Amino acid sequence: MTQRTAPSSTATQWASIVVMMATSFVLVVAEFLPPSLLPAMAESLGVSEGNAGQAVTVTAFVGFLTAPTIGILFPRLDRRLLLVGLTSVAAVSNVLVAVSGSMWMLLVARLLLGASIGGFWAMSIAVASRLAQPAHLGRAMMLVNTGTTVATVAGVPLGTYLGEVFDWRAVFAGAAVLSAVVAVALWRVLPFVEPSAAARVSSLTETLRVPGLSLGLTGHVLTVFGHFAAFTYIRVALERNPDLDATTIAAILVVFGVGGLAGNFAVGMVVDRHLDIARYGVPALIASSIAVVAAAPDNVPLVVAAVAVWGFGFGSWLMVVSTWIGRQAPDRMEAGGGLLVAGFQIAITIGAAVGGALSDTVGITAALWIAVASAVVGGVLFGSARGDVSSPTAAPADPVAIEPGDVQCVGGTRG
């Protein structure tokens, strides 16, 4: 029988979510290490920087494949063990990168990291939704996504700094140690989490048939596509103003990062009560900010403000979508979270590619306006997706957080 949450379990519940946040940070920082260490890696392995850059591409691609399938591949495994295992795979991956003597060995190691990141990201969304009380679902998603948000903002500069102080292999060795540390922390803190009853091959198609989910996920992909079609080439967009030098542009990008952190926390504090507003409002912030950058490149204060708002909107997006799925399909969070992450990964890949092609053919300004259109359409679709998502009571009814080692479990009976 399903066990109810004991009053004493609240500390364990939030400790588990905080540890998952820290793990997300470590994994995503590892994903973004190659761009900041690229010259040294390429020279050491005897390949071009372009070839060494494929270490990022293969990671993202495998993450796209793993996210929607990880629950299906391990349908009966305790989700605590699965998260610990995925994090341990990341530790092994970073060790292999640190000792790699060829590009092929490096790519194989990064394939492992892609599987770890895609699987962990998708599964952590599902686990966090089951640990959190229904009324605090958005806050739980905010914390889990904070690790990813901070790592996305700080990963490249942190890697660049560490690469100046240490050899690139030592940096990856350090990432391996941190991965092992958070794996142990997950093992110590997380409770037993029952696998979803829907963890089977047909669960993906069944989840897509949940009223409103396909439409909402389409809106999610279009919004993320619009963001990356523009943001990947934001430096090119800012360089339309000849008065902006490299230092100023770098500072503007820091403003984007600060805005992202602010958005994640600020929207996360209110999304449980105002999800309907956020579903329309966040894509509107992203689209309007890109429009300002496209239309007023010579107005530096306005562009800086727009970039800050852009970061605010996009920094909260994953948390808003995660909360929405938790309300839309509370009994299908494993499949829903996997589809969310897969959509995000494919939108990154296609958005960056299409944005680059548009920039080269019709110019960066036209590319920005197409990105605006994509974000607007995405926001309309996401906001209008059917389903009862306005009330926290739509979330799972009986989340349980218990002390590790107890015979009780989250989501069902043990054994």
C-alpha positions as CSV (number, residue, x, y, z in Angstrom):
1,M,0.0,0.0,0.0
2,T,1.1,3.6,-0.7
3,Q,2.7,5.2,2.4
4,R,1.7,8.7,3.5
5,T,4.3,11.4,4.1
6,A,5.4,11.5,7.7
7,P,5.8,15.0,9.2
8,S,9.5,14.3,9.9
9,S,10.2,13.6,6.3
10,T,10.1,17.2,5.1
11,A,13.9,17.7,5.7
12,T,14.8,14.6,3.8
13,Q,12.5,15.6,1.0
14,W,14.1,19.0,0.4
15,A,17.6,17.6,1.1
16,S,17.1,15.1,-1.7
17,I,16.0,17.9,-4.1
18,V,19.0,20.0,-3.1
19,V,21.4,17.1,-3.8
20,M,19.8,16.5,-7.2
21,M,20.4,20.3,-7.9
22,A,24.1,19.9,-7.0
23,T,24.4,16.8,-9.2
24,S,22.8,18.6,-12.1
25,F,25.3,21.4,-11.7
26,V,28.3,19.0,-11.7
27,L,27.0,17.1,-14.8
28,V,26.2,20.1,-16.9
29,V,29.5,21.8,-16.0
30,A,31.2,18.7,-17.3
31,E,29.2,18.9,-20.5
32,F,30.4,22.5,-21.1
33,L,34.1,21.9,-20.2
34,P,35.3,21.2,-23.8
35,P,34.5,24.6,-25.3
36,S,36.5,26.3,-22.6
37,L,39.4,23.8,-22.9
38,L,39.3,23.3,-26.7
39,P,42.7,24.6,-27.8
40,A,44.6,22.6,-25.2
41,M,42.6,19.4,-25.8
42,A,43.0,19.7,-29.6
43,E,46.8,20.2,-29.3
44,S,47.2,17.3,-26.9
45,L,45.2,14.9,-29.1
46,G,46.7,16.1,-32.3
47,V,43.3,17.1,-33.9
48,S,41.8,20.3,-35.1
49,E,39.7,22.4,-32.7
50,G,36.7,21.7,-34.9
51,N,37.1,18.0,-34.5
52,A,37.7,18.4,-30.8
53,G,34.5,20.4,-30.6
54,Q,32.5,17.2,-31.6
55,A,32.9,16.2,-27.9
56,V,30.0,18.6,-27.2
57,T,27.9,17.5,-30.2
58,V,28.0,13.8,-29.4
59,T,27.1,14.5,-25.8
60,A,24.0,16.5,-26.7
61,F,22.9,13.9,-29.3
62,V,23.2,10.9,-26.9
63,G,21.4,13.0,-24.3
64,F,18.5,13.5,-26.8
65,L,18.3,9.7,-27.3
66,T,18.6,8.8,-23.6
67,A,16.2,11.3,-22.0
68,P,12.9,9.7,-23.3
69,T,14.1,6.1,-23.0
70,I,15.9,5.8,-19.7
71,G,12.8,4.8,-17.8
72,I,11.9,2.3,-20.4
73,L,15.4,0.7,-20.4
74,F,15.2,0.2,-16.6
75,P,11.5,-0.2,-15.9
76,R,11.8,-2.0,-12.5
77,L,14.9,-0.3,-11.0
78,D,14.6,1.8,-7.9
79,R,15.0,5.4,-9.2
80,R,17.4,6.2,-6.4
81,L,19.7,3.5,-7.7
82,L,19.2,4.7,-11.3
83,L,20.2,8.3,-10.4
84,V,23.2,7.0,-8.5
85,G,24.2,4.8,-11.4
86,L,23.8,7.6,-14.0
87,T,26.0,9.9,-11.9
88,S,28.6,7.2,-11.5
89,V,28.7,6.8,-15.3
90,A,29.5,10.5,-15.5
91,A,32.4,9.9,-13.1
92,V,33.7,7.1,-15.3
93,S,33.3,9.3,-18.4
94,N,35.3,12.1,-16.9
95,V,38.1,9.7,-15.9
96,L,38.2,8.3,-19.4
97,V,38.4,11.8,-20.9
98,A,41.2,12.7,-18.5
99,V,43.3,9.7,-19.6
100,S,42.3,9.6,-23.3
101,G,45.1,9.3,-25.8
102,S,43.0,9.6,-29.0
103,M,40.0,11.4,-30.3
104,W,38.1,8.2,-30.6
105,M,38.6,7.4,-26.9
106,L,37.5,10.9,-26.0
107,L,34.3,10.6,-28.1
108,V,33.4,7.3,-26.5
109,A,33.9,8.8,-23.1
110,R,31.7,11.7,-24.0
111,L,29.0,9.4,-25.3
112,L,28.8,8.0,-21.7
113,L,28.4,11.5,-20.3
114,G,25.6,12.3,-22.8
115,A,23.7,9.2,-21.6
116,S,24.3,10.2,-18.0
117,I,23.1,13.8,-18.5
118,G,20.1,13.0,-20.6
119,G,19.0,10.2,-18.3
120,F,19.6,12.1,-15.1
121,W,17.9,15.3,-16.2
122,A,14.8,13.5,-17.3
123,M,14.6,11.2,-14.3
124,S,15.4,14.0,-11.8
125,I,12.3,15.9,-13.0
126,A,10.2,12.8,-12.3
127,V,11.7,12.0,-8.9
128,A,11.5,15.6,-7.7
129,S,7.8,15.8,-8.7
130,R,7.1,12.7,-6.5
131,L,9.1,13.9,-3.6
132,A,7.5,17.4,-3.5
133,Q,4.1,18.2,-2.0
134,P,1.7,19.1,-4.8
135,A,1.5,22.7,-3.7
136,H,5.3,23.0,-3.8
137,L,5.8,21.4,-7.2
138,G,7.0,24.6,-8.9
139,R,9.5,25.3,-6.1
140,A,10.9,21.8,-6.3
141,M,11.4,22.2,-10.1
142,M,13.0,25.6,-9.4
143,L,15.6,24.0,-7.2
144,V,16.3,21.1,-9.5
145,N,16.7,23.4,-12.5
146,T,18.9,25.9,-10.6
147,G,21.8,23.5,-10.9
148,T,21.4,23.4,-14.7
149,T,20.8,27.1,-14.9
150,V,23.9,28.0,-12.9
151,A,26.1,25.5,-14.8
152,T,24.9,26.8,-18.2
153,V,25.8,30.4,-17.1
154,A,29.0,29.6,-15.3
155,G,30.3,26.4,-17.0
156,V,32.4,27.9,-19.8
157,P,33.9,30.7,-17.7
158,L,34.7,28.3,-14.9
159,G,36.3,25.9,-17.3
160,T,38.3,28.6,-18.8
161,Y,39.6,29.7,-15.4
162,L,40.5,26.2,-14.4
163,G,42.2,25.6,-17.7
164,E,44.5,28.5,-17.0
165,V,45.4,27.1,-13.6
166,F,45.5,23.4,-14.3
167,D,46.2,21.0,-17.2
168,W,42.9,20.1,-19.1
169,R,43.3,16.5,-18.0
170,A,43.4,17.6,-14.3
171,V,40.2,19.6,-14.8
172,F,38.4,16.5,-16.1
173,A,39.9,14.4,-13.3
174,G,38.4,17.0,-10.8
175,A,35.0,16.7,-12.5
176,A,35.3,12.9,-12.0
177,V,35.9,13.4,-8.3
178,L,33.0,15.8,-7.9
179,S,30.7,13.3,-9.9
180,A,31.7,10.6,-7.4
181,V,31.0,12.8,-4.4
182,V,27.5,13.7,-5.6
183,A,26.8,10.1,-6.4
184,V,27.6,9.1,-2.8
185,A,25.5,12.0,-1.6
186,L,22.5,10.8,-3.7
187,W,23.0,7.3,-2.3
188,R,23.0,8.6,1.3
189,V,20.1,11.1,1.0
190,L,17.6,9.9,-1.6
191,P,14.8,7.6,-0.4
192,F,13.7,4.5,-2.3
193,V,11.6,5.7,-5.3
194,E,9.3,3.2,-6.9
195,P,9.5,3.1,-10.7
196,S,6.6,4.5,-12.7
197,A,3.9,2.0,-13.6
198,A,4.0,3.5,-17.1
199,A,7.7,2.7,-17.7
200,R,7.3,0.7,-21.0
201,V,7.8,1.3,-24.7
202,S,4.2,2.4,-25.3
203,S,4.4,4.9,-22.4
204,L,5.8,7.6,-24.7
205,T,3.0,7.4,-27.2
206,E,0.4,7.1,-24.5
207,T,1.8,10.2,-22.8
208,L,1.7,12.1,-26.0
209,R,-2.1,11.3,-26.1
210,V,-2.7,13.0,-22.8
211,P,-5.0,15.9,-23.6
212,G,-3.0,19.0,-24.4
213,L,0.4,17.4,-23.9
214,S,1.4,17.1,-27.6
215,L,0.3,20.7,-28.3
216,G,2.2,22.0,-25.2
217,L,5.4,20.1,-26.0
218,T,5.2,21.5,-29.6
219,G,5.0,25.0,-28.1
220,H,7.9,24.1,-25.8
221,V,10.1,23.0,-28.8
222,L,9.2,26.1,-30.8
223,T,10.0,28.4,-27.9
224,V,13.3,26.8,-27.2
225,F,14.0,26.8,-31.0
226,G,13.4,30.5,-31.2
227,H,15.6,31.2,-28.2
228,F,18.6,29.2,-29.5
229,A,18.2,30.4,-33.1
230,A,18.8,33.9,-31.8
231,F,21.0,33.4,-28.7
232,T,23.6,31.2,-30.4
233,Y,24.4,34.2,-32.6
234,I,23.8,37.0,-30.1
235,R,27.4,38.2,-30.4
236,V,26.8,38.7,-34.1
237,A,23.6,40.5,-33.4
238,L,25.3,42.8,-30.9
239,E,28.2,43.5,-33.2
240,R,25.8,45.3,-35.5
241,N,26.5,48.3,-33.2
242,P,30.2,49.3,-33.9
243,D,30.4,51.0,-30.5
244,L,30.2,47.6,-28.7
245,D,33.6,46.1,-28.3
246,A,34.4,42.6,-27.1
247,T,34.6,43.5,-23.5
248,T,31.2,45.3,-23.5
249,I,29.6,42.3,-25.3
250,A,31.0,39.9,-22.7
251,A,29.6,42.1,-20.0
252,I,26.2,42.1,-21.7
253,L,26.3,38.3,-21.8
254,V,26.9,38.3,-18.0
255,V,23.8,40.4,-17.7
256,F,21.9,37.6,-19.5
257,G,23.2,35.1,-17.0
258,V,22.3,37.2,-14.0
259,G,18.8,37.7,-15.5
260,G,18.5,33.9,-15.9
261,L,19.3,33.2,-12.3
262,A,16.9,35.9,-11.2
263,G,14.1,34.5,-13.4
264,N,14.6,31.0,-12.1
265,F,14.2,32.0,-8.5
266,A,11.6,34.8,-8.9
267,V,9.2,32.8,-11.2
268,G,9.9,29.6,-9.2
269,M,8.5,31.3,-6.0
270,V,5.2,32.1,-7.7
271,V,4.7,29.5,-10.4
272,D,2.7,27.2,-8.1
273,R,0.0,29.8,-7.8
274,H,0.3,31.5,-11.1
275,L,1.2,28.8,-13.7
276,D,-1.4,30.0,-16.2
277,I,0.1,33.4,-16.3
278,A,3.6,32.0,-16.6
279,R,2.6,29.7,-19.5
280,Y,1.9,32.8,-21.7
281,G,4.1,35.4,-19.9
282,V,7.5,33.7,-20.1
283,P,7.4,33.0,-23.9
284,A,6.2,36.6,-24.3
285,L,9.2,37.9,-22.4
286,I,11.6,35.8,-24.5
287,A,9.9,36.9,-27.8
288,S,9.7,40.6,-26.9
289,S,13.3,40.8,-25.8
290,I,14.6,39.2,-29.0
291,A,12.4,41.7,-30.9
292,V,14.0,44.6,-29.1
293,V,17.5,43.3,-29.8
294,A,16.5,42.9,-33.5
295,A,14.9,46.4,-33.8
296,A,17.1,48.7,-31.8
297,P,20.8,47.6,-32.0
298,D,22.0,51.2,-31.6
299,N,20.2,51.8,-28.3
300,V,22.6,50.3,-25.9
301,P,20.7,50.8,-22.6
302,L,17.6,49.4,-24.2
303,V,19.5,46.4,-25.6
304,V,21.1,45.7,-22.2
305,A,17.7,45.8,-20.5
306,A,16.2,43.5,-23.2
307,V,19.0,41.0,-22.7
308,A,18.4,41.0,-19.0
309,V,14.7,40.4,-19.5
310,W,15.6,37.7,-22.1
311,G,17.7,35.9,-19.6
312,F,15.0,36.3,-16.9
313,G,12.5,34.6,-19.2
314,F,14.6,31.8,-20.5
315,G,16.1,31.1,-17.0
316,S,12.6,30.3,-15.8
317,W,11.4,28.4,-18.8
318,L,12.5,24.8,-17.9
319,M,11.0,25.2,-14.5
320,V,7.7,26.4,-15.9
321,V,7.5,23.6,-18.4
322,S,8.5,21.0,-15.8
323,T,5.8,22.3,-13.4
324,W,3.2,22.2,-16.3
325,I,4.0,18.6,-17.1
326,G,3.7,17.7,-13.4
327,R,0.1,19.2,-13.4
328,Q,-0.8,17.9,-16.9
329,A,0.4,14.3,-16.5
330,P,1.2,13.7,-12.8
331,D,1.1,9.9,-13.3
332,R,3.4,10.0,-16.3
333,M,6.3,12.2,-15.1
334,E,9.0,9.8,-16.2
335,A,7.8,9.8,-19.8
336,G,6.8,13.4,-19.7
337,G,10.1,14.6,-18.3
338,G,12.0,12.5,-20.9
339,L,9.9,14.1,-23.7
340,L,10.6,17.5,-22.2
341,V,14.3,17.0,-22.2
342,A,14.4,15.4,-25.6
343,G,12.4,18.3,-27.1
344,F,14.8,20.7,-25.4
345,Q,17.9,19.0,-26.8
346,I,16.6,18.7,-30.4
347,A,15.4,22.3,-30.3
348,I,19.0,23.3,-29.3
349,T,20.5,21.4,-32.2
350,I,18.0,22.5,-34.9
351,G,17.7,26.1,-33.6
352,A,21.4,26.7,-33.7
353,A,21.7,25.2,-37.1
354,V,18.8,27.1,-38.6
355,G,19.8,30.3,-37.0
356,G,23.3,30.0,-38.5
357,A,21.9,29.2,-41.9
358,L,19.5,32.2,-41.8
359,S,22.3,34.5,-40.5
360,D,24.5,33.5,-43.4
361,T,21.8,33.8,-46.1
362,V,19.3,36.5,-45.1
363,G,21.3,38.3,-42.4
364,I,21.2,38.3,-38.6
365,T,18.4,40.8,-38.3
366,A,16.0,38.6,-40.4
367,A,17.1,35.6,-38.4
368,L,16.2,37.3,-35.1
369,W,12.7,38.2,-36.4
370,I,12.1,34.6,-37.4
371,A,13.2,33.6,-33.9
372,V,10.7,36.0,-32.5
373,A,8.0,34.5,-34.6
374,S,8.9,31.0,-33.5
375,A,8.8,32.0,-29.8
376,V,5.4,33.8,-30.3
377,V,3.8,30.8,-31.9
378,G,5.4,28.5,-29.3
379,G,4.1,30.6,-26.5
380,V,0.5,30.6,-27.9
381,L,0.6,26.8,-28.4
382,F,2.0,26.2,-24.9
383,G,-0.3,28.6,-23.2
384,S,-3.4,27.3,-24.9
385,A,-2.7,23.5,-24.4
386,R,-5.7,21.9,-22.9
387,G,-5.8,20.3,-19.5
388,D,-6.4,21.2,-15.9
389,V,-3.1,22.7,-14.8
390,S,-4.3,25.7,-12.8
391,S,-4.4,24.1,-9.4
392,P,-1.7,22.4,-7.4
393,T,-4.2,19.7,-6.6
394,A,-3.7,18.4,-10.1
395,A,-0.3,17.2,-9.0
396,P,0.3,13.7,-7.5
397,A,-1.7,13.1,-4.5
398,D,0.6,11.0,-2.3
399,P,4.2,12.0,-2.6
400,V,6.4,10.5,0.1
401,A,9.9,11.4,1.3
402,I,11.3,9.0,3.8
403,E,14.7,8.3,5.4
404,P,17.1,6.2,3.3
405,G,17.0,2.6,4.4
406,D,13.4,2.6,5.5
407,V,11.2,-0.1,4.1
408,Q,8.7,2.5,2.9
409,C,8.9,3.8,-0.6
410,V,7.9,6.7,-2.8
411,G,5.0,5.8,-5.1
412,G,4.2,2.3,-4.0
413,T,5.3,-0.8,-2.1
414,R,8.8,-2.1,-2.0
415,G,9.6,-5.5,-3.4
